[in-house]
């Protein structure tokens, strides 16, 4: 009986691997069929066609990796389909222009468009099958979530319950319960998730989990991230961690600046019709100014004025002071709601990038007054100023609009520690996906605060 079960499980695992391979092989074959049968003027002999297929395959794998199309357990099916749609769109577009260059003429794109639609349709079916099989083979492991105090339980649980992953929070307990009782609960789970708590207590819990073979996942603090990203150095027979302090090599900084200049100039040229249309729409809306400028901080605390399209009423903060925008904030204009949802309001920051105050990828710039307030509550927030402020960034892509400032600081520190030119390119491409994700643009559920409350949050036009 055990042997049959093992064979069945092995067969399902093999099928799962085949499905993952088919995620990239099937769409590649569909495009290759279109290439050979509908664009004969762009084909080669056998070896040339094989080379074209290999190049197409490699580009598709690259984009699918960037957009997470292989992460079947991490994302919902519709997110996977959307991620593949972007991957296939970019790959098919590149392949189409390559075919035009080979044929030395502009080829009709209709067959490429039809192939793209067919690829998305077929991939939807494969994603559904892969997701079902993944859930059967490896259902989410039940995990115990340990929080520092009882009051934090519900808030933390809601964060983990937002999407399905390899782990499912089965129970949330407080670390301040009696030690023997906590150990008894921990020993009934295979995975324990630790939120920030007193160092000695965390060490004690991790020690117990280690000796009982319990998997540990923990939310790091700033020093954890710095050590995790450090290089290991053996000096004589002593292992050392070489912690990065944000000093990047000159080659990376030069390449990053060149990319900023080229991308901002091209972006301003391509988006000039959008600038004109938005300016007209804002003027028609209420006749107020088109742009909104606000003092922010960039590398080493240098102040500059960030420019955005105005998405709120004029003098939006006069009655409320500095507050986060709510989900149904009455200060946001109808045009502004569209600009925020599509991120078009951020486009004028290309001028800040061209001027050198900002870069394409980096921590989002903060207002001086809030920087001081956040640092008073969380001193490590100041570490973000070790990098130039960016239009997009790791915290912007993997956090949300209402992610806490402390969590955003952790995400930004991870980027600062691991920054590289190739990773910058990957994050730029990934930004195109996040633009269409509603969760990343949502506001908080609270109403604008009264003037005297002065809650620590971005003001007026801030995101």
N, C-alpha and C positions, 0 to 999 in steps of 0.2 A: 504493500500500500504506500509506504514511504517512497519507494522507487518510482511509482507511477506519478506521485505528487511532484517529485523532483523533476521527472521528465517533462511533466506538464508545465512546471515553472520555467524550466530551461527553454522550452518551446516558446513560451510567451515572451521571455527575455530576448530570444533571437528575433521574434517578430517585432518587438519594440525597437531593436537595433536597425532592422530593415526599414521600419517606418521612418526612423530618424535619417537614414541614408536617403530614403526616397524624398524627403523634404527638399533636398537640393538636386538630386538626380532627375526626378520627374520634370520639374520646370525647365531644367537645362535641356533635356531631350525635346520638350515641346518647342522651345525656341530654336533648337538645332533643326528640327523638322521644318519649321517655317523658313529658316535661313536657306536650307537646301532646295526646298520645293517652290518657294515664292520669290526668291531673290537669286536666281541663277547667275546674274551678271556680277554678283559679289562673291561667288564661290571660287574655291581653288580646286586643285587636284586633291587626292585623298589625304596626303600629309598636311596640306594647308588647311583643309576642313577640320581635321583632327586638332590642329593647333588652335584654330578659332574656337572649337568646343572647349578645349582646356582653358583658354583665356576667359571665356564666358563663365565657365564653371568656377574658376578662381575668384573672379570679381563678385559673383553671386554669393559665394561662401563668405567673402569679406564683408559684404553689406549685411548678410543675414546674421553674422557674428556681431557686428556693430549694433544692430537693432534688436538683438536678443531673440531671433526667430527660432533658435534651437532650444530655448529655455521653456520647454513645454510645461514643466511643473511650476515655473515662476510666474507666468502670466496667464490671464484669462484668454479663452479662445479668440474672442474678437480682437484682443490686443495683439495676439500672435498673427492673425490674418492681416491686421493693419501694418504690423512690422514687416511681414513678408511683402505686402503690397508696395511699401516704400523701397525695400531691397530690390524687388523685381523691376520697379519703375526705373530706378537709377541704372541697374544693370542692363536692362533692355534698351534704355536711351543711349548708353555708351556703345552697346553693340550695334545699334542702328546707325549711329554716326560713323562707326568703323566700317560698316558695310557701304555707306555712301562714299567714304574715302576710297575703298577698294574698287567700287564700281565707277568712281570719278563722276558721279552724278547724284542728284537728289532723288532718292528712291521713295515710292509711295509708302507712307507709314501705316496704312490701314491694317496690314497683316500683323505688324508688330503690336498694334493696339489690341487687336482681337486676341493675339497670343497672350498678352498681359492679362486680359480679362479671364481667359481660360486657365492660365496659371493660378490666379487667385482663387478661382472656383475649385480647381482640383486640390490646391493646398488646404482649402477650408475643410474638405473631407478628410485629408490626411491628418490635419491638426486635431480634428474631433476624434478620430480613431486613436491617434497617439495619446491623447489626453485620457481617454477611457482606459486604454491599456496601462498607462502609467499609474492611474489610480488603483487598478486591480493588482499590479505587480508590487507597488510600494505605496500603500495608503499613507496619508500624513501621520507621522509619528506623534503620539500624544506627549506633550511636554509640560513640565511644571515651571511656572513663572514665579520667581521670587522677587518681591519688591521691598524697598527699605522700610516702608510703613504702610499700614492698612489703608490710609486715605488715598494712596496712589493706585490702588488695585484696579478700579474701574476704568480710569483714564488710560492706563497702560494696556489693559486688555483690548480696548477699542482700537488701538493702533495695530495690534497684531491680528485682529479679526477682520481687517479690511480686505485682505486678499488671501487666497489659498496658496500655501507653499508646501514644502516638504514637512513642515511642522505645524501642529495644531495645538494651541494653548488649551490644555484640558482643565487646569486649575491654577488659580493665582493665590499665593499665600504671602504673608508678611514675614520678613526676616526677624522681627522682634518677638516672635513666639518662642516658647521654651525650646532649647537646643535639642533635647531628646525627641520632642514631638516633630520638630522640623526634619530631623534625620530620618525618622520613621516614614514621613511623607516622601522625602527625596528618594529613599531606597525603593519605592514602588514605581519609579519612573526610569526610563532609559535616557532621557534628555532633560537638562535643567537650564533655564534661561535666567541669567542674573542681571538685574538692573543696578545702577550705581548705588553703592552703600559704603559703610565704613570699611576701610581697608582690611583691618584685622578680621572682621566678620567675613568679608569676601574670601580672604585667604583660607579661613577655616572651612567654609563651605566647599571651596574648590579642592582642598585637601581631602575632604571626605568623599567627594564625587570621584576624585582620581582613584582612590583605593577601592572604591566599589564599582569601577568601570562605567560610571555614568557620564554621558557626553555633556560638555559644558559649552554654553554660548553666553557671552556676556557683552553688555553695552560698555564700550571703553570710555575712559576719560581722555583728556588731551595727551597726557603723558603715555598712556597705553598706545595711542596711535603713533606717537613719535617713536616709541621703542619698536612697535610692530613694523614700521617702515624703515627702520635702521638697517645698515649693512653690518654683517657679522665680520669682525676682525679678530684674528688670533695673534696676540702679541706674546711672543715666547710660547708659554703654554696656558696663557690666560685669555679666555674668550671675552671679547668686548663688543659692545653695540655702538657703532658710529652713527649717531643721531644727526639727521639733516636739519639745518637751521634756516632753510629758505634761501641759501646762496646758490643760485643756479649758474651753470657755466655760461661763458660768454657766447658760445656757439648757439646754445638753445635760445638765449635771450635775443640774439640777432635774428635768428630764423623766425622767432615769434613776432618780432617787430615788423619784419618784411611781410609776413602773412597778414598782420593787422593792416598795413598800408594798402596792400593789394586788394584784400577783401573789402575794406571800407570804401575804397575808391570805386571798385566794381559794384558794390552794393548800393552806393549813392546814385550811380548812373542808372542801374537797372531799376531801382525803386523810385526814381524821380517822378514817374507818372502817379505812383501811389502817394507820394508827398503832396503833389498837386491836388489829387482827389480828396485826400484827408483834410487839407487846408480849406478847400471849398466847403466840405461837409461841416467842419467845425464852425466856420463863419456863418453858414446858413443856420446852424443849430441855435446859437445865441449871440453871434457877433463878437465874441470875446477873442482873446489872443489864441493863436494856433499852438504855440509852444509853451512849455512849462519848464522853468529852470529852478534847480534846487541845489543848495550847497551839500556836497558829499566829501568823503575822505577816500583817498587812494593810497598807493604805496608809501609806507613810512609816515602815514598820517597827513600827507599833502592834501590840502583842500582844493576842490575844483567845483565847477557848476555843471551838473548833469542836465541834459536836455531831453525832453520827452514831448510827445504830442499831448496836449491837455485833454484829459478824459473826464474831469469833474467840472462842476460849476465854478465860476470865478470866485476867488476868496473862499474856497471850500472849507478851510480850517478856521475861519473867523469865529464861528459859533461853537465848534467842537474842540478845537485844539488839535494836537497830534494824536490821531487814532488810526487803527487799522480799518480798511474798507470792509464793510459787511457784505454778506451775500446779496442783500437787497438794499444796498446803500443808496439813499435818495440823492446823495451828492453827485453820483455818477450820471452823466448825461446819456441819452440814447446812443449817440455816436460813440461816446466814451466806452459804453458797455461792449460795443462791437470791437473797438480798438483793443481793449483789455483782453477780450476772449481770444482774439487772433494774434495778440502780442505786437500788433502794428504800432502801438504807442511807444514801443521801445526803439523803433527804427532811427529816430534822430540821434541816438547814442553813437551811431556810426561816425558822426562828427566829432564826438569825444574821443573815439578810437583813433581817428585820423590825426587828431591834435596831440595824441600821446598821453592823454589823461587816463584812458582806459585801454583795455586789451579785449580781444574776442573772448578769451576764456580766463576766468579768474573769479575770486570772491566778489559778490555783489557789493557795490559801494554803499556805505551807511552814512546817515546824517551825524554830524558831530555831537549834537546833544544826546542822541540815542546811543552813540558809541560810548560816551562817558557813563551813561546810565547802565548799559549792559556790562561794561567792564567793572562797575561797582558791584554788580551781582555775580558776575562770572569773569574774573580777571583774565582768564585765558582767551577771552573774546578778542583781546588786543592782538593775538597772534595772526589774525586775518590780515593785518596791515603789513605782513611780510611779503605780500604779493600785490601786484597791481590789480585794481578793481576791474572786473570783467562784465561783458554784456551777457554772457552765459557762464555757467560754472557747475561744478560737481554738486554743490548744495542746491542749486536751482533745478537741476535735472533729477536728482534723486530725493530731494525734499519736496515740500509743497509750500503753497503761499503762506499757510498758517503754521508751518513747522516752527518749533520754538527756536529762539535765537541761539540757545546753547547747542542744540542739535545741529543747526546750520554751521556753527563754528567748528564742530567736530568734522562735519563733511568737508568743509573748506580746508581744514588742516590736513585731512587725508590727501586732498588734491595738491596742496602746497608741498607735501612730503614726496609725492610720487609723480609730480608734473614732468611731462616730456612732450616733445613736438608731436609724436605720433598719437599720444593720448589726447592732446589738444584737438587734433584733426578728428579723432573718434568722437569726442564730446560735441564738436561742431555739427557733425552729421547726426548725432543722436538728438541734438536740439530740435531738428526738423520733425522728429517723431513727437517729442514732448509738447510742441506747440499745439498739437491737436488733442492733448489729454486734458480733459476738463478739470480733474482733481488738482492739477498744478496751478490753475488759475483761480480756484475758488477762494472766497474770502472767509472770514470767521463768521460764526453764527451770532455774535453779539452785535448789539446796536452801537452806533457811534457814542463814545463816552461823553459825559458832561465835561465842560472846560476844566473844572477843578480836579478831575481824576487824573488827567495827564498820563494815561497808560503808556508803557514803553512799547511803541510800535511805530511803523513808518507812517508818515503823514501824507495827507492829500493825495498826490499823484504817485506815491511810492508803491512799489511792489516788492 
